[in-house]
Amino acid sequence: MATPAAKPYGGVPGFNIDWDDAQTPTVKPARVTRTNDTVVLRGVSVPLNGDVGQAFISDCARNRERIFSDAQLQEKYDIDPSDWNDIIKNKPLRLAINSECERRMLNGDGAREAAAKQFVKAPEVLGGILEDQGANPRHRIEAAKELRATARSGDEKTGADTDRVIITINLGNDEKLVVDSGPLPPKRIKETVDGDADPW
């Protein structure tokens, strides 16, 4: 017994959802995205989007920029050699490190930290010039000045220049109310993390 022919769709072209077996389109399976990509640190699986995972990604970016060595990174996070091989092959981690390196390059963090690492060598070089008896006396004096400036870099502000708030209220008849806050603590610059900018 023959099956009755299906009535053709007479609506808007492209919106027919009643396919027969011969017309069934091949649909590619949707890509499964893992929301909790992890890395093993100190024997514990840590999500990359957590605080420890983000700190690890930042340190890995420093490692790629040659600010941290492999040995320093392994020691800081107590990474076993077997786990290190898994970390190297972790694709979500590599993508996160690429993104962090790009962010550090664009906001200048990488350059600042690399410059600070190089600057640590400056006193030793200047000390060598200062102690070199055969060096030009002018160069030795300049090295001494630079070393003094580096050694006293925190003394740039005198006690009189410390930040403070003084409020003066004139009450009339030569009477004044003065409120002095005293020296304020030094200002701390908070680094903005992408999650901190989200008001929710």
C-alpha positions as CSV (number, residue, x, y, z in Angstrom):
1,M,0.0,0.0,0.0
2,A,1.5,3.3,-1.0
3,T,1.9,6.1,1.5
4,P,0.1,9.3,0.6
5,A,2.3,12.1,-0.9
6,A,3.0,14.9,1.5
7,K,1.4,18.2,0.7
8,P,4.0,20.7,-0.5
9,Y,4.7,23.7,1.7
10,G,3.1,26.8,0.3
11,G,4.3,29.4,2.8
12,V,7.4,31.6,2.8
13,P,10.4,30.1,1.0
14,G,13.2,29.0,3.3
15,F,10.9,28.4,6.4
16,N,9.7,24.9,5.6
17,I,10.6,22.8,8.6
18,D,8.8,19.7,7.5
19,W,11.5,17.7,5.7
20,D,11.2,14.2,4.5
21,D,14.0,11.8,4.7
22,A,15.4,12.7,1.4
23,Q,15.6,16.4,2.2
24,T,16.9,16.2,5.8
25,P,19.9,18.5,6.0
26,T,23.2,17.4,7.5
27,V,23.7,19.4,10.7
28,K,27.1,19.7,12.2
29,P,27.2,19.0,15.9
30,A,27.6,22.1,18.1
31,R,31.0,22.6,19.6
32,V,31.0,21.7,23.2
33,T,32.7,24.5,25.2
34,R,34.1,23.7,28.6
35,T,33.4,26.5,31.1
36,N,35.8,25.2,33.7
37,D,39.1,24.6,32.0
38,T,41.6,23.6,34.7
39,V,45.3,23.1,35.4
40,V,46.9,20.9,38.0
41,L,48.9,23.0,40.6
42,R,50.3,21.5,43.8
43,G,48.4,18.3,42.9
44,V,45.0,20.1,42.9
45,S,42.9,20.8,39.8
46,V,42.5,24.6,39.7
47,P,40.0,26.3,37.3
48,L,41.7,28.8,35.0
49,N,39.0,31.5,35.7
50,G,39.6,31.4,39.4
51,D,41.9,33.7,41.4
52,V,44.7,31.1,41.6
53,G,44.3,30.2,37.9
54,Q,44.4,33.9,36.9
55,A,47.6,34.4,39.0
56,F,49.1,31.4,37.4
57,I,48.3,32.7,33.9
58,S,49.9,36.0,34.8
59,D,53.1,34.3,36.0
60,C,53.1,32.1,32.8
61,A,52.9,35.3,30.8
62,R,55.9,36.6,32.7
63,N,57.6,33.3,32.0
64,R,57.0,33.7,28.3
65,E,58.4,37.3,28.5
66,R,61.6,35.8,30.3
67,I,60.9,37.7,33.5
68,F,60.2,34.3,35.3
69,S,62.2,31.2,34.5
70,D,60.7,27.7,34.2
71,A,62.4,26.7,37.5
72,Q,60.9,29.7,39.4
73,L,57.4,28.9,38.1
74,Q,57.7,25.2,39.0
75,E,59.0,26.1,42.4
76,K,56.4,28.7,43.2
77,Y,53.4,26.5,42.3
78,D,55.1,23.2,43.3
79,I,54.6,21.6,39.9
80,D,55.8,18.0,39.4
81,P,57.6,17.2,36.2
82,S,54.7,15.0,35.0
83,D,52.2,17.8,35.6
84,W,54.6,20.2,33.8
85,N,54.3,18.2,30.6
86,D,50.5,18.2,30.9
87,I,50.6,22.0,31.5
88,I,52.6,22.6,28.3
89,K,50.0,20.6,26.3
90,N,47.0,22.4,27.9
91,K,45.4,24.3,25.0
92,P,43.0,26.5,27.0
93,L,45.9,27.5,29.2
94,R,48.0,28.4,26.2
95,L,45.2,30.6,24.7
96,A,44.7,32.3,28.1
97,I,48.5,33.0,28.3
98,N,48.5,34.4,24.7
99,S,45.6,36.7,25.7
100,E,47.4,37.8,28.9
101,C,50.7,38.5,27.0
102,E,48.8,40.7,24.6
103,R,47.1,42.6,27.4
104,R,50.4,43.1,29.2
105,M,52.0,44.3,26.0
106,L,49.3,46.8,25.2
107,N,49.0,48.3,28.7
108,G,52.8,48.4,29.2
109,D,53.0,46.0,32.2
110,G,55.4,43.7,30.4
111,A,57.8,46.5,29.5
112,R,57.8,48.0,33.0
113,E,58.5,44.7,34.7
114,A,61.3,43.8,32.2
115,A,62.8,47.3,32.7
116,A,62.7,46.8,36.5
117,K,64.4,43.4,36.2
118,Q,67.2,45.0,34.1
119,F,67.4,48.0,36.5
120,V,68.3,45.6,39.3
121,K,71.7,45.1,37.6
122,A,72.4,48.9,37.4
123,P,73.9,49.3,40.9
124,E,76.4,46.5,40.3
125,V,77.5,48.0,37.0
126,L,77.7,51.5,38.5
127,G,79.7,50.1,41.5
128,G,82.1,48.5,39.1
129,I,82.7,51.9,37.4
130,L,83.0,53.7,40.8
131,E,85.6,51.2,42.0
132,D,87.6,51.1,38.8
133,Q,90.8,53.0,39.5
134,G,91.6,53.3,35.8
135,A,88.2,54.8,34.9
136,N,87.8,58.5,34.0
137,P,87.3,60.5,37.3
138,R,84.2,62.2,35.7
139,H,82.6,58.7,35.1
140,R,83.4,57.6,38.6
141,I,81.7,60.8,40.0
142,E,78.6,60.3,37.8
143,A,78.4,56.7,38.9
144,A,78.5,57.8,42.6
145,K,75.8,60.3,41.9
146,E,73.5,57.7,40.3
147,L,74.2,55.2,43.1
148,R,73.3,57.9,45.7
149,A,70.1,58.8,43.8
150,T,69.1,55.1,43.6
151,A,69.9,54.4,47.2
152,R,67.8,57.4,48.4
153,S,64.9,57.1,45.9
154,G,62.4,56.8,48.8
155,D,63.6,60.0,50.5
156,E,62.4,62.3,47.7
157,K,59.6,63.6,49.9
158,T,60.6,65.4,53.1
159,G,58.5,65.3,56.2
160,A,57.1,68.8,55.5
161,D,55.8,67.6,52.1
162,T,53.9,64.6,53.3
163,D,50.2,64.5,52.2
164,R,47.8,65.8,54.8
165,V,44.4,67.5,55.0
166,I,44.0,70.8,56.9
167,I,40.5,72.2,57.3
168,T,40.2,75.8,58.5
169,I,36.8,77.3,59.4
170,N,36.7,81.1,60.1
171,L,34.2,81.6,62.9
172,G,34.5,85.4,62.9
173,N,36.0,87.8,65.5
174,D,39.5,86.4,64.6
175,E,38.4,82.9,65.8
176,K,39.3,79.9,63.6
177,L,38.6,76.2,63.9
178,V,41.5,74.2,62.4
179,V,41.4,70.5,61.9
180,D,44.6,68.8,60.8
181,S,44.5,65.2,59.7
182,G,48.2,64.6,60.2
183,P,50.3,62.7,57.7
184,L,48.2,60.5,55.4
185,P,49.3,57.0,54.5
186,P,50.9,56.7,51.0
187,K,48.5,56.2,48.1
188,R,48.1,52.7,46.8
189,I,47.4,52.1,43.2
190,K,44.9,49.3,42.7
191,E,45.4,47.3,39.5
192,T,42.1,46.9,37.7
193,V,41.2,43.3,36.8
194,D,38.7,42.7,34.1
195,G,36.3,41.2,36.7
196,D,36.6,44.3,38.9
197,A,35.2,46.6,36.3
198,D,31.9,44.6,36.1
199,P,29.3,46.3,38.3
200,W,27.5,43.0,38.9
